[in-house]
Amino acid sequence: MAAGDTLRVIDPIGQQVSDLVAFAADDVREAISNGRTFDYEETLRITTGHRLWSNRSRVMLEIVEDTVGCHDFLLTPCSEATFRHFYPEHPVHRGCFGNLADALLPFGIEPDAIPCAFNVFMNVPVAPDGSIRVDPPISTAGSYIRLRAAMDLVVGLTACSAYASNGGSFKPIHFEIEGNQPND
């Protein structure tokens, strides 16, 4: 994505999660950071008007529109180890982490460099005692989030396959990149 472009992530059927990671195009060691984002935005509930920050304290993306308002930035992309740990009764597969690793490798992004993802539409309630759980997403057919790039980016995007995060069913995620318009 070029600076100024807008990414629209769409849940076409409803109740599907998408893992999103971002890296600075000019130096992929600069990556999206949940810790910096929570610190600078002063909230765990990231939605319209909030920004997603990098590990170098620079804004990477700004949320310009959000029809759901419920996303997660605590949990890491699911992996083979995740499936062995949480879903031993189900077949083990590479999950979002494996998909992201394969897709990002041509950009020089090694698997160990994949950060905690911004989990679009993921519903992770935090209880007063600090415990968390994963509930089905509240997104419905046609729900979307629009994020504007503050810098040139390499973005990885998945349709999550973890059983708890999508209500036990596996559906598509759609996306569109809207180019930088002079009057945008």
N, C-alpha and C positions, 0 to 999 in steps of 0.2 A: 504494500500500500504506500502511496505517496502522501506526504504531509498534506493535510486538507481533505483527503479522500474520506468518505464515510462508509463504514462497514455496517450493513444491516443483517443481523442474525435473526432468522425466522423459524418459529416452531410451527410447521405446516399442519400437523395433526393434533398437537397438544400433549402435554406431560412428557416432554423429551428434553434432556439436558445436553448442552454443548460445552466442551472444554475449550477455552481460548487462551493461548499464550502469545506473547509478542516479544520481539527482539528488535533493537535498533539495527537498521539495514547497514549502516556504515561501520558498526562494531557489534557483532552478535553476542559479545560478552555482556552487553547491557540488555537486561531482560526485565520483564514485568515483575513487580514485587508486591506481594500481598502485605508484607510488613510496612513498607514505605507508604503504601496506599492507606492502610488503616491509620497509620501515624498522622499523615498529612491531611487526610479527609476527616479524621476524628470520628469514624463510625465503622461498624461492621456491615452495615446495610448500605451497599453501594448502588446508586440508582441515578436518575436524571440529574444533571448538574455536577455530579462527582467526576473525578479524574482518576485514571489508573496510572500509577507512578512506576518508575524504573528503580532498579537497585542503585542507580547513580543519582537519585533524587530529581529526575526530570519527568515531566508529564509525557506520557506516551499516547494515551487515548482519553477523550472526554466523552462521557455519555450524554448525548444530545436529546435522546428520546427513549423511553422505556415503558412499554405497556404492561409489564408484569411487576417490576419493583422488588422481586425476590430472586436473589442470586447468591452464590456461595464463593468465598475467596479463602476458605480455611483448608479445604481438603485437596489433596494432591491428585493428579490424574491416576486412574485405576491402572493396575499392571497385572502381570501374571501372579506376582506375590500377593496383590490385593485379592485376587480371585481365590487363591489357595487359602488365604486367611479368613475372609468373610463368607465365601460361598463354596465350601468344600464339597457340597453335594452337586454342584454344577460343573460343567466342563471348564477347564482353565483355558483362558485365551489371553492375548497380549493387551487387550483393552486400549484405552485412550493413550496411555503412555507409549505403548508399542507403535500405535498408529502415528503419534506425533514424532517419535524417534525416527521412523522411516521417512516421513514426509520432510522433516527438517534437516536431515543429514546432508542433502545436496547443497544446503546453505551454510555448511560448516558448523552446524549446531550438533554437538555430541549429546548422546542421551543423558549424561550426568549434568548437562547444562539446562535441562528442561526444568523450569521452576514450577511452583504451585500455580495451577491454572485458575483463571477467573471462570468459574463454572456457571455459565449463563443458564438461567431458569432453574438452577438446583435449589432445593428447599432443605436447608439445614438449620432447624431451630436450635437455639442455645438456651438451655434452662438456667434459672437463677443460680444453681449450684455449679454451673460451668459445663455440665455434661451436654453432649450433642447427640442428635439422631438425624437420620436421613429419611425424609418423607417424600412422597411423590410430588413432583413439581405442580405448581398452581397455574402454569401456563396453559392456554387453550389454543385451539386451532387459529393460526394467524397471528399469535402473539409475537412481538419482536422487540429488539433493542437496537439502537443506532449509536455507533461509536465513531467519533471523528479522530483521525490520526493527527497527533501534534508533531510528528516527525516521520520520516520515511521508515517503514517497518517491514519486517518479515513476520507474518502472522500464521499461526497454526490453529486449526479449528477442527473439532471432532463432533460426532454424534455419539454420546456416551452409551456404553454397553453394560454398565454396572446395574445389577438387578434392583437394588433399593432406590437408586437415584432417578429411575424413570418409571416407577410403578410396575416393574417386572416385564415391560414390553420394550421392544427395540424399534424405534421409528426414525425417520430421517430428520435432518436439520438442513434448512436451506440458508443461503446467504447471497447477498448482493454487494458489490462495491460500487458506490456512487462516486464518480469523479469530482474533483475540486472544481466548482463552478465559480465564475467571477463574482456573482452576487449571492453566493451561498453563505 
